[in-house]
Amino acid sequence: MRKLPYAVLTALVVSVLAGPVHAAALPADVTASQCIAGGGSVVISAVGDGSQAFTKRCMGGVHDGATVL
């Protein structure tokens, strides 16, 4: 069995460890102020016929795609 060079092994470990840290740093839900401060804008969309249900999402910026509370 062939052994991996230390540089390749180190790069692999760093990339595996960096993924979850980056994902955990982004919040699932943000406030409208956080969305705007992060460079995004709040987009409000009607769900169904639009009589009562709405969704609010941060579009663009740091919190792109996050639900706005």
C-alpha positions in Angstrom: 0.0 0.0 0.0 1.3 3.4 -1.0 1.6 6.1 1.8 0.4 9.6 1.2 2.9 12.4 1.5 2.6 14.5 4.6 1.7 17.6 2.7 -1.3 15.9 1.1 -2.4 14.3 4.3 -2.2 17.7 6.1 -4.2 19.5 3.4 -6.8 16.8 3.6 -7.1 17.1 7.4 -7.3 20.9 7.3 -10.0 20.8 4.6 -12.1 18.3 6.5 -11.8 20.3 9.8 -12.5 23.7 8.1 -15.8 22.7 6.5 -17.9 22.2 9.7 -16.4 25.3 11.3 -17.4 27.4 8.4 -20.9 25.9 8.2 -21.4 26.3 12.0 -20.4 30.0 11.8 -23.4 30.9 9.7 -26.7 31.3 11.6 -29.8 29.6 10.4 -32.1 32.6 11.2 -31.1 36.2 11.2 -32.8 39.5 12.0 -33.6 42.0 9.3 -30.9 44.3 10.8 -28.3 41.5 10.5 -29.3 40.8 7.0 -29.0 44.4 5.9 -25.7 44.9 7.9 -24.3 41.8 6.1 -25.0 43.4 2.7 -28.2 41.7 1.8 -31.8 42.7 1.4 -35.0 41.2 2.9 -37.3 39.6 0.4 -40.9 38.9 1.5 -42.8 36.4 -0.5 -46.5 35.2 -0.3 -47.1 31.5 0.2 -50.1 30.0 -1.6 -52.8 32.6 -2.3 -51.1 35.2 -0.1 -54.0 35.7 2.3 -52.0 35.0 5.5 -48.7 33.2 5.0 -45.5 34.9 4.1 -41.8 33.9 4.0 -39.0 36.3 4.6 -35.5 35.6 3.3 -32.2 37.4 3.3 -31.0 37.6 -0.3 -27.4 38.5 -1.0 -24.6 39.4 1.4 -23.2 37.3 4.2 -26.6 35.7 5.2 -27.7 34.8 1.7 -30.7 32.4 1.8 -31.2 32.6 5.6 -34.6 32.9 7.1 -35.3 36.4 8.5 -37.0 36.6 11.9 
